[in-house]
Amino acid sequence: MIDHSAHAPSARQTNWAGNITFGAKQLHTPASIAELQDLVSAGTAVRALGTGHSFNTVADTHGALVSVAGLPRSIEIDQEARTATVSAGLRFGELTGTLHRSGFALHNLGSLPHISVAGACATGTHGSGVGNRALAGAVRALEFVTADGGIMSLERGDADFAGAVVSLGALGVVTRLTLDLVPAFEVQQWVYEGLPQEQLLGRFDEVMSEAYSVSLFTGWHGGPIDQVWLKQRVAGDGPGVMPHRWHGATLAQGPRHPVPGVAAEHCTEQQGVPGPWHARLPHFRLEFTPSNGEELQSEYFVARHDAVAAFEALDRIRQQISPLLQIGEIRTVAADDLWLSPAQGRDSVAFHFTWVPDTAAVTPVLGAIEEALAPFGARPHWGKVFTTPPGTLRELYGHYADFERLTERLDPAGTFRNDFLAHHFPRS
């Protein structure tokens, strides 16, 4: 029986940002895999819901939402294989401490440790670093409940694997993932302020390669880059020291928040204080709950060799961007081979925009950004707001049609389809 785990969502059931009100008739939190299988096989429309950190309708449905947060939680570390098999509902911040205490780490983390492992991987979420793939790049195997209630397992090398990792929830409800691990490491984090644009554009690859993870924060106001966050691995000879001046930027004299004028208490520790990887690679601390209902987010990926030209194209429309922007971020992502990953097949630069919460005002600016970045084949983040039409997306992904065939084969009746998938991956 699964009725005890289901309830009708209240009128206030929204995503994290509050810009999406879910249309689901029920929200289920099954307590076992068997309950989840019964629920999926009995339903006509089902969508998996992670932590709700997507800014569009990718997780919505007119049927039933299913959260896997109530499934038994497990972290199984294989020391010899250097992998961790984890329950899909875990948030990264609930996993990383256990990995670190066992002597292991993930290769990278996103800005927020509050997001679920399955949801982040399914939408192509990432951190930064010229040598670091998106979070889904660590997935070695995954297990999910299919439309008929069965369980499918895929591992790297299987024919369908590359299409199943960044899957937008279209193939089933993921229950477990096996992640590649690396030896645990420590990180120091510094913030520099006022990086001259000419320094960035003249030495882009050099600047973005200066640390294990580099993030640029800009208000697109036409002046210097506001902040550069450098997250550097601590070498074997111990913590390092950074100069007061770096590429024309100045070392910040205290902790900083990416958004100007906001207190830095929620941010991970800076000023070169060494700490475990999981306490430095995210921008924000797990122990603080991020604010919600106060922003929209968009992000676009271009090939890294086009980064400077893409920056200049955005700079030419900065007067449209800046008035609605809280802060912009620029990061690098290494290429992978996952079919719907925005970094598939090319080392990438991601241009991220955190907007004021005004959809009507932001939407036309998205069109202007997408037009400016069109010559560079910009791929939008699947979990953020964008207006790129399906026909354009189809041209940007070499495996788009392969993914459509995979969804039709594994979910012929459309159990996991919703308005988002019907729009971007229409069926005849």
C-alpha positions in Angstrom: 0.0 0.0 0.0 1.3 3.5 -0.8 -1.6 5.7 0.2 -0.1 6.6 3.5 2.8 8.3 1.7 0.7 10.5 -0.6 -0.9 13.8 -0.1 -2.3 16.6 -2.2 0.1 19.4 -2.6 -1.0 22.6 -0.9 -1.6 25.8 -2.9 1.9 26.9 -1.7 3.7 23.9 -3.1 6.4 25.6 -5.2 10.0 25.2 -6.3 12.8 26.7 -4.3 12.6 30.1 -6.0 8.8 30.3 -5.8 8.5 31.1 -9.5 6.9 27.7 -10.3 3.7 26.4 -8.6 3.5 22.7 -9.2 0.4 21.5 -11.0 0.7 17.9 -9.5 -2.4 16.4 -8.1 -0.5 14.4 -5.5 2.9 14.4 -3.9 4.2 10.9 -2.9 7.1 10.1 -0.6 7.5 6.3 -0.8 9.4 4.6 2.0 10.7 1.7 0.0 11.7 0.7 -3.5 8.7 -1.6 -3.7 6.3 1.2 -2.9 7.9 3.3 -5.6 7.6 0.5 -8.1 3.9 0.1 -7.3 3.3 3.8 -7.6 5.1 4.2 -10.9 3.5 1.1 -12.5 0.0 2.2 -11.4 0.3 5.9 -12.5 -0.5 7.5 -15.8 1.8 10.5 -15.2 4.7 10.6 -12.7 7.6 12.9 -12.3 10.5 12.7 -9.8 11.1 15.8 -7.6 14.5 16.5 -6.1 15.1 19.5 -3.9 13.2 21.8 -6.2 16.2 23.9 -7.2 15.2 24.0 -10.9 13.8 27.4 -12.1 11.5 26.0 -14.8 8.9 23.3 -15.2 11.3 20.4 -15.8 10.1 18.6 -12.6 6.4 19.5 -12.9 3.5 17.3 -13.9 -0.3 17.2 -14.0 -0.1 13.8 -12.4 1.9 12.7 -9.3 5.1 14.1 -8.1 7.4 11.5 -6.4 10.1 12.4 -3.9 12.8 9.8 -3.3 13.9 11.6 -0.1 12.0 9.1 2.0 13.7 6.0 0.6 16.2 4.2 2.8 19.4 6.2 2.8 22.7 4.5 2.1 26.3 5.3 1.3 28.3 2.3 0.2 32.0 3.0 -0.3 34.1 0.6 -2.3 37.7 1.4 -1.2 39.3 -0.7 -3.9 37.2 0.5 -6.8 37.2 4.1 -5.4 33.4 4.5 -5.8 30.5 5.4 -3.6 27.0 4.0 -4.3 24.5 6.4 -2.8 20.7 6.7 -2.5 19.5 9.2 -5.0 17.6 11.4 -2.5 20.7 12.4 -0.6 21.8 16.0 -0.8 25.5 16.5 -1.6 26.0 18.1 1.8 24.7 14.9 3.5 27.2 12.8 1.5 30.4 14.7 1.4 31.3 14.5 5.1 31.1 10.7 5.1 33.3 10.5 2.0 35.9 12.8 3.5 36.1 10.8 6.7 36.7 7.7 4.6 39.6 9.4 2.9 37.8 10.2 -0.4 36.3 13.2 -2.3 34.2 14.0 -5.3 36.1 15.7 -8.1 33.9 18.8 -7.8 30.8 20.3 -6.3 28.2 22.9 -7.3 27.7 26.3 -5.6 25.1 24.9 -3.2 25.5 21.7 -1.1 21.8 21.6 -0.6 20.9 20.1 -4.0 20.1 16.4 -4.4 22.6 14.1 -6.1 20.1 12.7 -8.6 18.5 16.0 -9.5 21.8 17.7 -10.0 23.1 15.0 -12.3 19.8 14.7 -14.3 20.0 18.4 -15.2 23.7 18.8 -16.0 24.6 20.9 -12.9 28.3 21.7 -12.4 31.0 23.5 -10.5 34.0 25.1 -12.0 37.5 24.3 -13.1 39.2 23.9 -16.5 39.9 20.2 -15.7 36.6 19.5 -13.9 33.6 17.9 -15.6 30.0 18.6 -14.5 28.8 16.6 -11.5 27.2 14.0 -13.7 30.7 13.2 -15.1 31.4 11.3 -11.8 28.5 8.9 -12.4 29.8 5.4 -13.1 26.4 3.6 -12.8 22.8 4.3 -12.0 19.7 2.4 -11.1 16.1 3.6 -11.8 12.5 2.5 -11.8 11.1 2.3 -15.3 7.6 3.0 -16.5 6.5 -0.6 -16.0 7.7 -0.7 -12.4 10.8 -2.6 -13.2 14.3 -1.7 -12.2 17.0 -1.0 -14.8 20.7 -0.7 -14.0 23.2 0.9 -16.4 26.9 1.4 -16.1 29.5 3.3 -18.0 30.2 1.5 -21.3 26.6 0.3 -21.7 24.9 1.4 -24.9 22.2 3.5 -23.2 24.4 4.9 -20.4 25.4 8.2 -22.0 21.8 9.0 -22.6 20.6 8.0 -19.2 22.7 10.2 -16.8 21.6 13.7 -17.8 18.1 12.5 -18.6 15.8 15.3 -17.3 13.7 12.6 -15.5 12.4 11.3 -18.8 13.5 7.7 -18.4 12.4 6.8 -14.9 12.9 7.6 -11.2 16.5 7.2 -10.2 17.0 5.4 -6.9 20.8 4.9 -6.7 23.9 6.2 -8.3 27.5 5.0 -8.2 30.0 7.9 -8.2 33.7 7.9 -9.0 35.9 9.1 -6.1 39.3 10.7 -5.8 41.5 10.9 -2.7 40.4 13.5 -0.2 42.1 16.9 -0.4 42.2 20.3 1.2 41.4 23.6 -0.5 42.2 27.3 0.2 39.9 30.0 -1.1 40.8 33.6 -1.9 38.7 36.4 -3.3 40.2 39.1 -5.5 38.4 42.3 -6.4 38.5 44.6 -9.5 40.0 42.4 -12.2 40.4 44.7 -15.2 38.5 43.5 -18.3 41.5 43.8 -20.5 43.5 41.4 -18.2 40.7 38.9 -18.4 40.1 39.1 -22.1 43.8 39.1 -22.9 44.6 36.2 -20.7 41.3 34.3 -20.3 42.7 30.8 -20.3 45.5 31.8 -17.9 43.1 33.5 -15.5 40.7 30.5 -15.5 43.5 28.1 -15.0 45.1 29.8 -12.0 43.4 27.5 -9.4 41.6 24.2 -9.2 38.3 26.1 -9.4 37.8 29.7 -10.6 34.6 31.7 -10.6 34.2 35.3 -11.9 31.4 37.5 -10.6 30.3 40.5 -12.6 27.4 42.8 -12.6 27.9 43.4 -16.4 28.3 47.1 -15.7 31.1 47.6 -18.2 33.9 48.0 -15.6 36.3 45.6 -14.0 35.2 42.1 -13.0 33.8 42.5 -9.5 35.2 39.4 -7.8 37.4 36.4 -8.7 37.0 33.4 -6.4 40.1 31.1 -6.5 39.7 27.7 -4.9 43.2 26.2 -4.9 44.1 22.6 -3.8 46.6 22.6 -0.9 49.8 21.1 -2.2 52.0 18.5 -0.4 54.3 21.2 0.9 51.4 22.8 2.8 49.2 25.9 2.5 50.2 28.6 0.0 50.1 32.4 0.2 48.7 34.6 -2.5 50.0 38.1 -3.4 48.2 41.3 -2.6 47.9 42.1 -6.4 47.0 39.5 -9.0 46.5 40.3 -12.7 45.7 43.9 -11.7 43.1 42.7 -9.1 43.4 43.3 -5.4 43.1 40.7 -2.6 39.9 41.2 -0.6 40.5 42.3 2.9 37.7 40.3 4.4 35.1 37.7 3.5 32.8 38.5 0.5 29.4 37.4 -0.8 29.0 37.2 -4.6 26.1 39.7 -4.5 27.3 43.2 -3.7 26.2 44.5 -0.3 25.1 41.1 1.1 26.8 39.8 4.3 29.2 36.9 3.7 28.2 34.8 6.8 26.5 32.2 4.6 29.6 31.8 2.3 32.3 29.2 2.6 35.5 30.3 4.4 37.8 32.5 2.4 41.1 34.4 3.0 43.2 31.3 2.4 42.2 29.4 5.4 42.7 25.7 4.5 39.8 23.3 4.8 38.3 20.1 3.5 37.3 20.1 -0.2 33.6 19.9 0.7 33.8 23.0 2.9 35.5 25.2 0.2 34.4 24.0 -3.3 30.7 25.2 -2.8 30.2 28.9 -2.5 27.7 28.5 0.4 27.6 26.6 3.6 25.3 23.6 4.2 24.4 24.8 7.7 22.7 27.9 6.4 19.4 27.6 4.4 19.7 29.7 1.3 17.0 32.3 0.8 14.2 31.5 -1.5 11.7 33.4 -3.6 14.1 36.2 -4.3 15.7 35.3 -7.7 15.5 33.7 -11.1 18.5 32.0 -12.7 19.7 31.4 -16.3 22.9 29.9 -17.7 24.4 29.4 -21.1 27.3 27.2 -22.2 29.7 28.0 -25.1 32.9 26.3 -26.2 35.8 27.6 -24.2 37.7 28.8 -27.3 34.7 31.1 -27.9 34.8 32.6 -24.4 36.3 35.9 -25.1 34.1 36.6 -28.2 31.0 35.5 -26.2 31.9 37.8 -23.3 32.3 40.7 -25.8 28.9 39.9 -27.3 27.3 40.0 -23.9 29.1 43.2 -23.0 27.5 44.9 -26.0 24.1 44.3 -24.5 25.0 44.9 -20.9 22.6 47.9 -20.6 19.8 45.4 -21.1 21.3 42.8 -18.7 22.6 44.9 -15.8 19.4 46.6 -14.5 17.7 43.2 -13.9 20.7 41.4 -12.6 21.7 40.6 -9.0 25.0 39.1 -10.1 26.5 37.2 -13.1 29.0 34.3 -12.8 31.4 32.9 -15.3 32.8 29.4 -14.8 34.6 26.7 -16.9 33.5 23.1 -17.3 35.5 20.3 -18.9 34.0 18.3 -21.7 32.1 15.0 -21.2 30.3 12.5 -23.5 26.8 12.5 -21.9 24.2 13.1 -24.6 22.3 16.0 -23.0 25.1 17.5 -20.9 25.5 21.2 -21.9 29.3 20.5 -21.9 28.9 17.4 -24.2 31.8 17.2 -26.6 33.4 20.5 -25.8 35.4 22.2 -23.0 33.0 24.9 -22.1 32.5 28.3 -20.4 29.2 28.8 -18.6 27.7 32.3 -18.4 25.3 32.4 -15.4 22.8 35.1 -14.5 21.0 35.5 -11.2 18.1 37.8 -11.9 15.6 39.8 -9.9 12.4 37.8 -9.5 10.5 39.4 -12.3 9.7 36.9 -15.1 8.0 39.4 -17.3 10.9 41.7 -17.3 13.6 39.0 -17.5 12.1 37.1 -20.4 12.9 39.6 -23.2 16.4 39.9 -21.9 16.8 36.2 -22.2 15.9 36.5 -25.9 18.6 39.2 -26.3 21.2 37.0 -24.6 20.3 34.0 -26.7 20.5 36.1 -29.9 23.9 37.5 -28.9 25.2 34.0 -28.1 23.7 32.3 -31.1 26.9 32.4 -33.2 28.6 30.3 -30.5 26.0 27.5 -30.3 25.0 28.4 -26.7 23.4 25.6 -24.8 21.1 26.6 -21.9 21.2 24.9 -18.5 18.2 22.5 -18.5 17.1 23.5 -15.0 17.1 27.2 -15.4 15.0 29.7 -17.3 15.5 30.1 -21.1 13.6 30.7 -24.3 15.8 28.8 -26.8 13.3 27.0 -29.1 13.3 23.2 -29.5 14.4 23.4 -33.1 17.6 25.3 -32.1 18.3 22.9 -29.2 18.1 20.0 -31.7 20.8 21.5 -33.8 23.0 22.0 -30.7 23.1 18.4 -29.5 24.4 15.7 -31.8 22.5 13.0 -29.8 19.2 14.8 -29.6 17.4 12.3 -31.8 19.1 9.4 -30.0 17.7 10.6 -26.7 14.2 10.9 -28.2 14.5 7.3 -29.4 15.7 6.2 -26.0 12.7 7.8 -24.2 10.3 6.3 -26.7 11.8 2.8 -26.1 11.9 3.0 -22.3 8.7 5.0 -21.8 6.4 4.4 -24.8 3.3 5.4 -23.0 4.7 8.6 -21.7 4.5 8.0 -18.0 7.3 10.4 -17.3 6.5 13.0 -19.9 5.3 16.4 -18.9 4.7 19.8 -20.6 8.5 20.6 -20.5 9.4 17.4 -22.3 6.5 17.6 -24.7 7.7 21.1 -25.7 11.4 20.3 -26.1 11.1 16.6 -27.3 7.7 16.4 -29.1 6.4 13.1 -30.3 4.3 12.7 -33.4 
